[in-house]
């Protein structure tokens, strides 16, 4: 029998970005808001009452959440954890939230302590919901050494599988580049192995957007990604409706509705197959669309989900597996794909 579908560990809005046995790569340039995002990620596991910047998680079994900080000073580490608790509306950390500062330890000792602590956490809490390594680059001597980089990512991935948990790996992007390239061979290998690559990008006005356009099971376009900025009154980063301003592009109206580019793409890919009142079998589309539209079969599945969850297609009540456009989408398709007049060449 095939394995059961994985349970979501973390979501960004409705998009599942982390599941057990997998890696979630979080990347950003320096001072782009990574610590705020990590605090919000942790806060989302604590049954929060406050703003977790769009992250969603559930931990009814109170499994361990283990956080390793390899980058910050003791005070900055403390602030990250206090803000995580504040987002959740809590004053004290539950016993299953286990956070460790490793900055003052030698590299070899950091690597040795991580699996030991995961064994302790699993025994104490009967399982591990998530592990967060804030600074995976500080677990290797040279991120540009391909042998060392591949070995580190392989080691972390094996820990995710061994402990049936999602491991979040935070890594800096190279300075002076806008294409999202992370540090050396370590960044390249982590990008290949990660279930989701979550990118944080900050504009000149202090607005950070989170998005993922490189993932196995989701797609969060930059235009649709959650945004946050520093709030002086709250003394922490909070979600914002202020538009993200990318380089060289005009600023969008903050009051304008945000487009769902994923749905737009799905409608463009499938429109011709459902035009003019056609009913089509899903199995036939699964065979034809990836070839004709030059997309991966996994992308077909994701776009199909977009059509269904947004009510654009309905299944026949009499023939299983047969679908047609919803009445609302059918009206759009009638305009986009008009029937040819009889007798016209």
C-alpha positions in Angstrom: 0.0 0.0 0.0 1.2 3.5 -0.7 2.1 5.7 2.3 -0.6 7.9 3.8 -0.6 11.6 2.6 1.6 13.7 4.9 0.0 16.0 7.4 0.7 19.7 7.1 3.2 21.1 9.6 3.3 24.7 8.4 1.1 26.6 6.0 1.5 30.1 4.5 -2.1 31.1 4.3 -3.8 28.1 2.5 -0.5 26.9 0.9 1.1 23.9 2.6 4.8 24.7 2.8 6.2 22.0 5.2 5.3 18.3 5.8 7.1 15.6 7.9 10.2 14.1 6.4 11.0 17.2 4.4 13.0 20.4 4.5 11.7 23.9 4.3 14.3 26.4 3.1 13.8 30.0 4.2 16.1 32.5 2.4 16.6 36.2 2.5 19.2 38.9 2.4 20.6 40.2 5.7 18.1 42.3 7.7 15.1 41.4 5.5 13.0 40.1 8.4 14.1 36.5 8.8 14.1 36.6 12.6 10.6 38.1 12.5 9.4 35.3 10.2 11.0 32.6 12.4 9.4 34.0 15.5 6.0 34.0 13.7 6.6 30.5 12.5 7.2 29.4 16.1 4.3 31.4 17.3 2.0 29.7 14.9 2.5 26.4 16.7 1.3 27.9 20.1 -2.4 28.1 19.3 -1.9 31.8 18.7 -4.3 34.7 19.3 -2.1 37.3 17.6 -0.5 38.1 14.3 1.8 35.3 12.9 2.4 37.0 9.6 0.3 34.5 7.6 1.9 31.3 9.0 -0.6 28.6 10.2 0.1 25.4 12.2 -1.6 23.1 14.7 -0.1 21.1 17.5 -2.9 19.5 19.5 -0.7 16.6 20.6 1.9 19.1 22.0 4.7 17.5 20.1 8.1 19.1 20.5 9.1 22.2 18.6 12.9 22.5 18.6 14.6 25.7 17.7 18.4 26.1 17.2 19.9 29.6 16.8 23.4 29.6 15.4 23.5 33.3 14.4 22.3 35.7 17.1 23.5 37.1 20.3 21.9 35.9 23.6 19.8 39.1 23.8 18.6 38.9 20.2 17.8 35.2 20.7 15.8 36.1 23.8 13.9 38.8 21.9 13.0 36.4 19.1 11.5 33.9 21.5 9.6 36.6 23.6 8.0 38.0 20.4 7.0 34.5 19.4 5.2 34.1 22.7 3.7 37.5 22.4 2.3 36.7 19.0 0.6 33.7 20.5 -0.8 35.7 23.4 1.3 33.7 26.0 3.6 34.9 28.8 5.5 31.6 29.3 6.8 28.9 26.9 5.2 25.5 27.1 7.5 22.6 28.0 7.4 21.2 24.5 8.9 24.4 23.0 12.7 23.9 23.2 15.0 26.7 22.0 18.8 26.6 22.2 21.4 29.2 21.4 24.4 27.6 19.7 26.4 30.7 18.6 29.0 30.3 21.3 29.7 26.6 20.6 32.4 25.3 18.2 31.0 24.1 14.8 31.7 20.4 15.5 29.9 20.5 18.8 26.8 22.2 17.2 26.6 19.3 14.7 26.8 16.8 17.5 24.3 18.4 19.7 21.4 18.6 17.2 20.7 14.9 16.8 21.2 14.3 20.6 18.6 17.0 21.4 16.2 15.6 18.9 16.4 12.2 20.6 15.7 13.9 24.0 12.8 15.9 22.5 11.2 12.9 20.9 11.4 10.9 24.2 10.1 13.8 26.3 7.2 14.8 24.0 6.4 11.5 22.2 7.3 13.1 18.9 8.6 16.2 17.2 6.3 18.6 15.2 9.1 20.8 13.7 12.7 21.7 14.0 14.0 25.1 13.1 17.7 25.7 12.3 18.2 29.4 12.2 21.5 29.6 10.4 22.3 26.3 8.6 25.3 28.0 7.0 26.9 28.1 10.5 26.9 24.3 10.6 29.6 24.0 7.9 33.1 25.4 7.5 32.8 26.3 3.8 29.4 26.5 2.1 31.3 26.6 -1.3 32.8 23.1 -0.7 30.5 20.7 -2.6 31.4 17.6 -0.6 30.8 19.3 2.7 27.6 21.0 1.5 26.0 17.8 0.1 26.9 15.9 3.3 25.3 18.5 5.6 22.1 18.7 3.6 21.9 14.9 3.4 22.5 14.7 7.2 19.7 17.2 8.0 17.3 15.5 5.5 17.9 12.1 7.1 17.1 13.6 10.5 13.8 14.9 9.1 13.0 11.4 7.9 14.3 9.6 11.1 12.2 11.8 13.4 9.2 12.2 11.1 9.4 15.9 11.3 9.7 19.0 9.1 13.1 20.8 9.4 13.2 24.5 8.6 16.6 25.6 7.4 17.4 29.4 7.3 20.1 30.6 4.9 21.3 34.0 3.7 21.2 35.0 0.1 24.3 36.2 -1.6 24.7 40.0 -1.3 24.6 42.1 -4.4 22.2 39.8 -6.3 18.4 40.1 -6.9 17.8 36.6 -8.3 17.6 34.8 -4.9 20.9 32.9 -5.1 21.8 31.5 -1.7 25.3 30.8 -0.4 27.5 28.5 -2.4 27.0 24.8 -3.0 25.1 24.6 0.3 22.4 26.9 -1.0 22.1 25.1 -4.3 21.8 21.7 -2.7 19.3 22.9 -0.1 17.2 24.4 -2.9 17.2 21.1 -4.7 16.3 19.0 -1.7 13.8 21.3 0.0 10.1 20.6 -0.3 9.6 24.4 -0.4 11.9 27.3 -0.9 10.4 30.3 0.9 11.9 33.6 -0.1 11.7 36.9 1.9 12.2 40.1 0.0 12.3 43.6 1.5 11.7 46.8 -0.4 13.2 50.2 0.1 10.2 51.2 2.3 10.7 48.4 4.8 7.9 46.1 3.5 8.8 42.4 3.4 6.9 40.0 1.2 7.1 36.2 1.6 6.5 34.0 -1.4 7.4 30.6 -2.9 7.7 30.0 -6.7 9.9 26.9 -6.3 8.1 24.2 -4.4 6.8 20.7 -4.9 3.3 21.1 -3.6 2.4 24.8 -3.7 2.9 28.1 -5.4 2.7 31.5 -3.8 3.4 34.3 -6.3 5.2 37.4 -5.1 2.2 39.5 -5.8 0.0 37.3 -3.6 2.5 36.7 -0.8 1.8 37.9 2.8 3.6 41.1 3.7 4.8 42.6 6.9 6.7 45.6 8.2 8.1 47.0 11.5 5.4 48.6 13.7 6.9 51.1 16.1 3.9 51.1 18.4 4.0 47.3 18.8 7.8 47.2 18.8 7.7 44.2 16.4 6.9 43.3 12.8 3.2 43.0 12.0 1.2 42.1 8.9 0.5 45.1 6.6 -1.6 45.9 3.5 1.0 48.4 2.2 2.0 47.3 -1.2 5.4 45.8 -1.8 7.5 47.9 -4.3 9.9 45.9 -6.3 12.8 47.6 -8.1 11.9 49.3 -11.3 8.2 48.8 -11.0 5.5 51.3 -10.1 3.9 51.0 -6.6 0.6 49.3 -6.6 -2.5 50.8 -5.1 -2.7 49.4 -1.5 -6.5 49.5 -1.7 -6.7 47.6 -4.9 -7.7 43.9 -4.7 -4.8 41.5 -4.9 -4.8 39.3 -8.0 -4.5 35.6 -7.8 -2.0 34.8 -10.5 -2.2 31.1 -9.8 -5.9 31.0 -10.6 -5.4 33.2 -13.7 -2.7 30.8 -14.9 -5.0 27.8 -14.3 -7.8 29.4 -16.3 -5.5 30.2 -19.1 -4.2 26.6 -19.3 -7.5 24.9 -19.1 -9.9 27.4 -20.8 -9.9 25.9 -24.3 -10.7 22.5 -23.0 -13.8 23.6 -21.2 -15.0 26.3 -23.7 -18.3 26.0 -25.5 -19.9 23.9 -22.8 -17.6 21.0 -23.2 -17.5 18.2 -20.6 -14.2 16.4 -20.3 -12.8 13.5 -18.3 -10.1 14.4 -15.9 -8.0 11.4 -16.9 -8.0 12.6 -20.5 -6.9 16.1 -19.5 -4.1 14.6 -17.2 -2.7 12.9 -20.3 -3.2 15.8 -22.8 -2.6 19.0 -20.9 1.0 18.5 -19.7 2.0 17.6 -23.3 0.2 20.3 -25.1 0.8 23.1 -22.5 4.4 22.0 -21.8 3.9 21.7 -18.0 5.0 19.1 -15.5 2.4 16.5 -14.5 2.7 17.7 -10.9 1.9 21.3 -12.1 -1.2 19.8 -13.8 -2.3 18.5 -10.4 -1.7 21.8 -8.6 -3.6 23.8 -11.3 -6.4 21.3 -11.2 -6.7 21.9 -7.5 -6.9 25.6 -8.1 -9.8 25.1 -10.5 -11.7 22.9 -8.0 -11.1 24.9 -4.8 -12.1 28.1 -6.6 -15.3 26.6 -7.9 -14.4 27.0 -11.5 -15.2 23.4 -12.5 -18.0 21.0 -11.3 -18.1 17.2 -11.6 -21.0 15.5 -13.4 -23.6 14.1 -11.2 -24.2 11.2 -13.5 -20.7 10.3 -14.9 -17.8 9.9 -12.4 -14.6 11.7 -13.4 -16.4 14.0 -16.0 -16.1 17.7 -15.4 -17.4 20.9 -17.0 -17.0 24.6 -16.3 -19.1 26.2 -13.6 -21.9 28.5 -14.8 -19.8 31.6 -13.8 -16.7 30.5 -15.6 -18.7 29.3 -18.6 -19.9 32.9 -19.1 -16.2 34.1 -19.2 -15.3 31.3 -21.6 -18.1 32.2 -23.9 -16.5 35.6 -24.3 -12.9 34.3 -24.5 -13.7 31.4 -26.9 -16.6 32.4 -29.1 -18.2 29.8 -31.3 -17.4 30.2 -35.0 -20.3 31.2 -37.1 -21.7 28.5 -39.4 -20.4 28.7 -43.0 -17.4 30.7 -41.9 -14.0 29.4 -43.2 
